[in-house]
Amino acid sequence: MATQEPTRKRKLQDDNTNTNDAAARKKQKRKEQKKKLKQKRAEDEADLDLEAGLNRAFERMDGQLLADHLAQKTTRFGTDLSSVELADLYISANGIKDTTSFDKPRSLENLPAFLEAFSRPSEKLDEAPSKNGSPHTLIVAAAGLRAADLVRAVRKFQKKGSPVAKLFAKHFKLEEQVSFLQKTRTGIAVGTPQRLIDLIENDALSLENLKRVVVDASHIDQKKRGIADMRETMMPLAKLLCMRDLNERYEDGDETRHVDLLFY
């Protein structure tokens, strides 16, 4: 009996030591995680140019970084989706065009130069495909006011017979845009994610002649939020980009079918 008591005490001491060690390790791990999170937030904040309204991080993101960024945002906001549904909203890094070679700030005034830099040889951005409502370029913005600014920014590519299409909800009814697309040839269309989806599903906006989708990703509002930072814009954006008629064409080797996916 006497020999059992010290053994029991030692066991209790060992258990307490192990428990304390585990608690200490857990506490240290939490501290390290908080430190890393704080460092990441500081790095993210450093990329935000509030005066210009830009998140400069996108200037350095190649296809893999962008694919990871989109997957992270989709997972964060798509908490009501199953793993299969989330997988359907995944875009491969190989499907995203690397635009890190563009060395100018991704501001409104530099958008025309960006489009010209990544257009195809002999392509004329101010010309519209012969089919009505079938643009060669889609520019996707977070909100109507921003989309209106983007329309003004690309006016150099607008001419008689090839207007820039305004495909967003601000002051425009869906029925009016359906009618416009059915009657008009357009080379560049600017819109918000959900409105573009609605027009595609209405068979008014054709993707037949599409050559590129440009996501206005760098722009941030006064609350430091971009198109990927809000559930109400990120989830429709993911759905739009992953529509079958688009997603399967990002990596299509056929030049006539291939669509470039670019983040500005």
Residue pairs with C-beta under 8 A, 6 or more apart in sequence:
44 57
47 55
47 56
47 57
48 54
48 55
48 56
48 220
48 224
49 55
49 56
49 105
50 220
50 222
50 224
52 105
52 107
53 219
53 220
53 221
54 105
54 106
54 107
54 218
54 219
54 220
55 217
55 218
55 219
55 220
55 226
56 105
56 218
58 66
58 106
58 217
58 218
58 263
58 264
59 100
59 102
59 105
59 106
59 218
60 100
61 69
61 100
61 263
62 93
62 98
62 100
63 93
63 94
63 95
63 96
63 97
63 98
64 93
66 93
66 96
66 263
67 90
67 91
67 92
67 93
67 95
67 96
68 93
69 228
70 91
70 228
70 238
71 90
71 91
73 228
73 229
73 234
73 238
74 86
74 89
74 90
74 234
74 235
74 238
75 86
77 231
77 234
77 235
78 85
78 86
78 89
78 235
78 238
81 89
88 242
89 238
89 239
89 242
90 242
91 241
91 242
91 247
91 250
91 261
92 250
92 251
94 250
94 251
95 247
95 250
95 251
95 261
96 250
96 261
96 262
96 263
97 118
97 260
97 261
97 262
99 114
99 118
99 262
99 263
99 264
101 117
102 114
102 117
102 118
104 110
104 113
104 114
106 114
106 218
106 219
106 264
108 149
108 150
108 152
108 153
109 153
111 150
111 153
111 154
111 264
112 153
112 154
112 156
112 157
114 214
114 262
114 264
115 125
115 137
115 154
115 157
115 214
116 125
118 212
118 260
118 262
119 125
119 211
119 212
120 211
123 136
123 211
125 136
125 137
125 157
125 187
125 188
126 156
126 157
126 158
126 159
126 162
126 187
127 162
127 187
128 135
128 136
128 161
128 162
128 185
128 186
128 187
129 135
129 136
129 185
129 187
129 208
129 209
130 185
131 185
131 206
131 208
131 209
132 181
132 182
132 183
132 184
132 185
133 165
133 180
133 181
133 182
133 184
133 185
133 186
133 204
133 205
133 206
134 185
134 186
134 206
134 207
134 208
134 209
134 210
135 165
135 186
135 187
135 188
135 189
135 205
135 209
135 210
136 187
136 188
136 209
136 210
136 211
136 212
137 187
137 188
137 189
137 210
137 211
137 212
137 213
137 214
138 189
138 190
138 191
138 196
138 210
138 212
138 213
138 214
139 147
139 150
139 154
139 188
139 189
139 190
139 191
139 214
139 216
140 191
140 192
140 193
140 196
140 213
140 214
140 215
140 216
140 227
140 237
140 240
141 147
141 150
141 168
141 190
141 191
141 192
141 216
141 219
141 227
142 192
142 216
142 219
142 221
142 226
142 227
142 230
142 233
143 168
143 170
143 192
143 233
144 168
144 169
144 170
144 171
144 192
145 170
146 216
146 219
147 166
147 167
147 168
147 170
147 190
147 191
147 192
148 166
148 168
148 170
150 190
150 216
151 164
151 166
151 190
154 164
154 188
154 190
155 164
157 164
157 187
157 188
158 164
158 188
161 185
162 185
162 186
162 187
163 184
163 186
164 186
164 187
164 188
164 189
164 190
165 177
165 180
165 181
165 184
165 186
165 188
165 189
165 190
165 191
166 172
166 177
166 190
166 191
167 177
167 189
167 190
167 191
167 192
167 195
167 196
167 199
167 205
168 190
168 191
168 192
168 195
169 192
169 195
174 195
174 198
174 199
174 202
177 195
177 199
177 204
178 199
178 202
178 204
181 199
181 204
181 205
181 206
182 204
189 196
189 205
191 199
192 233
192 236
193 227
193 233
193 236
193 237
193 239
193 240
194 236
196 205
196 240
197 236
197 239
197 240
197 243
199 205
200 207
200 243
200 245
207 245
207 246
207 259
210 246
210 249
210 259
211 258
211 259
211 260
212 259
212 260
212 261
212 262
213 241
213 246
213 259
213 260
213 261
213 262
214 262
214 263
214 264
215 227
215 237
215 241
215 261
215 262
215 263
215 264
216 227
216 264
217 226
217 227
217 228
217 263
217 264
218 226
218 263
218 264
219 226
219 227
220 226
220 229
227 233
227 234
227 237
228 234
228 237
240 246
241 247
241 261
246 259
249 257
249 258
249 259
250 258
250 259
250 260
250 261
252 258
252 259
